[in-house]
Amino acid sequence: MYIAMEEHEKALETLAEAERNLGKREAVLLKKVKVFRAMKDFQKTEAVLKDVLNLNESNLDALAMLRDFYIWKKDWNEAYELEKRIGKFIKTEEENRKSVGIRYERIYDLYHNKFQANEDKIIDELKDIISDDKRFIPAYILLAEVYKRKDKLNEAGRVYGRGYSKTGHIIFLLKMEDLYIDRGTPEVILKIYMRILDISPKNHLTSFLYARLCLRLEMIDEAIDTLDSLIAEGEDFKGLHRAMAEAYIHRGEMENAVEEFRNAFPIEQAYIPFICTKCQAIKEEWADFCESCYSWNTINVKKEEFMHTDSEELRTLYEREDWTRAGS
């Protein structure tokens, strides 16, 4: 640690000498940025990046580093202004994802801090984000939360349904479970699961979620039958055995429950672990943002064989009349 600090100080002395001889140069300043970042001196990092942009407001390296610094600080307004400048020069999928993510965070802040004065703006902005990127899951989730807060539960259900049909992400099924159970209409989410399984009967992840829902609703026989079918088809993971153990406990079959708990050991907190598809960080639950790599919309199911595979039938599911009426 001490040696590294000594090396950093020497590097800064050398760069200061270069600056005295050559004046402020972008290349020298960017080298100082690297040293300050290595030293975790974020205040000086920000100041030097601003010096670079004072010399050349179009320096893309400095713009990107300063933008990422503001993302780290969660200063979304500053990050947004820089992202707009970067977007004039770089038109890539990665930059588009960052732009959408930063726009979403600004709306998220409004939702939490100034909701009543900005209800219509929040809804319009979220709809715009979804229009620009139909697979950006956080915008659907937040839009549904807005409708729930306004007591428009049917609208929230439709947003979840549309999000699932466009992305196939299980977070929408889990959100629909909570929505319809909380409002006292669990038959709606049961019906939705049955429709999905009719369309895609080999989707083992959906079958497992359906079994868990049956367990949650104390439909024990149906839960065990579904879990048995998954085991018969070759599925074998800790969450499956844990769910089976809990079902056996409900039945009072303690020996079978103990055996299933052995198969689930060591028990993980999540039935289905999630993972960031960008940095591979393991997550216990879905999140809109990965704190490990500062990316949005990258958290999905860990097990590759459980990943939802898009199909024409599921892509058109939301457009079906009976689907859109599910929450009515």
N, C-alpha and C positions, 0 to 999 in steps of 0.2 A: 504493500500500500504506500509506504513512504517513498520507495524507489519510483513508483509510478508518478507520485506527486512531484518528485524532483524532476522527472523527465518532462512533465507538463510545464513546469516553471521554466526549464531550459528552452523548450519549444516556444513558449511565449516571449522569452527574451530575444530569441533569434528572429521571430516574426516582428517584434517591436523595432528591432534594428533595421529590418527590411523596410518597415513602414517609414522610419526616419529618413532612409536613403531614397526611397522611391515614392513616398507619399502614399495616400490611401489607394490601394489597388484591389479590385474584386478578388483576384486569386489569393492575395495575402489575407484578406479579411475572411474568406471562406475557410482558409486553413486555421485561422483563429477560432472560427465557429466549431470546427472539429475538435479542437483542444478543449474549449469550454464545455462542449457536450460531453466529452470524456470525463471532465472534472465534475460534471453535473452542476455546473454553474449556469442555471437557466436564465437568470437575469441578464448576465453578460452575453449569453447566446442570443437572446432576443435583441439586445442593443446592437450587436455587431451585424446581425442579419438586416436590421433596419438601416445600418450604415451602408451595407451592400446595395440595398434597394434605393437609397438616396443617390448612389452613384449610377445605378442602372436599374430603373424600375421594372425592366423586363427580364431580369436575371431569373430564369426558371428554377435553378437550383435553390436560390435564396427564397423565392416565393414558396416553393414546395416545403422547404424546411421550416419556414415561419408558419405556414398553414398547418403543418403537422404539429408544431409546437402549441398552437392555439387549440388544436384538437385535444392534445394531451391536457391542456389547462381547462378544457371544456368551455373555452371562450368562443361560443358558436358564432357570434356576430362578426368578430374579427376573422375567424376562419372562413366565413361565408364571403366576406369581401375579397379575401385573397384567392379563394377558389374561383370566383368570377373572373379575376385577372388571369389566373392560370388557364381557365377554360377557353380564353380567347386564342391561346396558342396550342393547347394540347386537346385533341379530340379522341380519347381512348375510352374503352370500357371501364378501366380502373378509375380514371378521373371522373367519369359519369357516376360511378358508384359512390365516390367520395362526395360529389356535389349533392346527390340525392340524400346521402346520410346526413350531411351538414344541414341541409334544408329541413330534414325531419327533426333534427335536434332543436332547431330554433322554434319549430311548432310545438315540440314536446315541452319546451320551457314555457311557452305561452299557455299551454294546457294546464300546467301545474301552478303557474304563478299569476296568470291574468285571464282565467278562463271566461268569466262572465262578460268581460268587455270585448272578448274576441271570439265568441262561439262560431259565428258564421265564417270568419276568416280562417279559423282552425280547420273547419270542415272543408272549405274550398281549397285550402293549401294541401291538405291530405289527399283530396280527390285528384288534384293536379299531379302530386307525386305518384299516385297509383296509375294515372293516365300515362305518365312518362315512363314508369317502370312497373309493369303489372305483376312482377315477381318480388317486389319489395315488401316483404312480410310485415315489418314494423309499422308501416303506414296503415295497413288493414287493421292491425291490432289496436292501434291508437284511435283510429276512426270509430271502431266498434265501442271502445271505452267512452268516447265522446257521446255516442248515441245512448249508451247505458246511463251515463250521467244525466242525460236529458230525459231519461225514462222512456226512450224509444227502443224497447227491447226487440221488437220485430226487425227494426232496421239493423240493430247490432247483429242479430242472427243472420240476416241476409249478407252483411259484410263478411262475417266468418265463412259463410257458405261460398261466397264468391272467392275469397282468399284461398280456400281449400281447392276449389276447382281450377284456379290459375296456377297454384304452386304445388299442391299435393302435400303440404307440410302438416305434420300431425298436431302442431300447436293449435291449429284451427279446430280440430276435433276435440282437443282437450278444453279449449275455451267454450265450445258449444256445450260440452258436458256440463260445465259449471253454470252456464247461462240457463239451460233448460231445467236442470235439477233445482237451481235456486228459485226459479219462478214456478216450480211445482208441476212441470210438464216433462218428466223424464221420457215419456213415450215418444216425444219428438226426436230426441237424440238417438233413441233405440231404432226408430224408423230410418233415420239418416244412415246409421251404421248398416242396417240391413240392405238399404239401397246400394250403398257402396260395395258391399260384399256380393250382392247379386251381379253387379257390373264387373267386379274384379275379385273373384273368389279365391285367387291364389295370392292375394296381398296379405302375407302373414302378419305384417305389422298391424294392419287394420283389424285382423282377427284377434290379435293379442289385446289391442285396445278395447275391442268389444267385450272380450272376456273380463277384462278389468272393470269395465263399466257394469257388467252383470254382477260382478262381485260387490261392487260399490252399492248396487241396488238390491243386494241380497237375493239375487237370482242364482243361487248356488249351483243347482244342477246344470243350468245352461252354461255357467262359467266353466265348470269342470269338463263338460262335454267339449267345449271349444278348445280348452287347454290340452285335453287329451288328443284332439285332432292335430294340433300343432306339433305335439311330441311325436305322434305317429308319422307325421310328414317330415321328421328329421330336425325340428328346431330344438335347440338345447342351449339355454343361456340362463343366467342367475335370476333375472326378473321373472322368467317363466316359472321356475321352480318355487320362487317366493310366492307368486300369486297362487300357485297350486296348493302350497302349504296353508295359506290363509283360507282358501276354500275348504280344505279338509278340516281346519279348526272350526269353521262354521257348521260343518256336518258332525262335529264331535269325533272325527276319526283321527285321534291323536298320533297313533303309530305312523299312519301315512303322512301326517303333517311333519313329524320329526324327520322322516326320511327325505321329504322334499326340502326341508330346511337344511339338511346335510348337503344336498345337491346345490343349494343356493349359497353355501358358505364359501368365503366370507361375504356376508350380505352387504350389498352396495346400497347407498341411500336412495338412488334413483332406480326405478324399474327398468327404464331404458336410458342409458347414459347418452348424453349429447356430446358433440365435438365441433370445434371450429374447423370448417373445411379449408380454411386458409392456413392457419398455423398449427392445427392438430391439437390445440389445447382441449383437455377434457372438461366438460361442464356438467353440473348436476341437473341443470334445467335450461330451458330455452331462454335466450336473452336477445335483445335487439342489437346489442353491440358487444364485440369481443374486447375485453380490457387487455388481453394479452397481446393482440396485434393491431388494435385500434381500427377494426373493420366492422362494417355493418352487414347484416343480412347473411351471416356466414355460419350460424349455429344450426346444426341439423343432427339427425339421428346418427349415433356412432356406428352401429352395425351396417356394413355395406349391403348385406343381403336384405336388410329391411328398408333400404331406401326406396321411396315411392318412384315407380317408373310411370312416366306420363303415358297416357293412351288417349286415343280419340274419344272413347266413351267418357273418360273422366274429364277431359277438356270441355265437353259439352254438357256435363252434369248440371252445372249451375243454370244453363239456359232452359232446362226442362221445367215445365210448369209446376210439376209436383214438388220439385226441389225448392223453387222460390216460395212456395206456400208452406214450407216446412215449419217456419216459426210463427205462422199466423194463428 
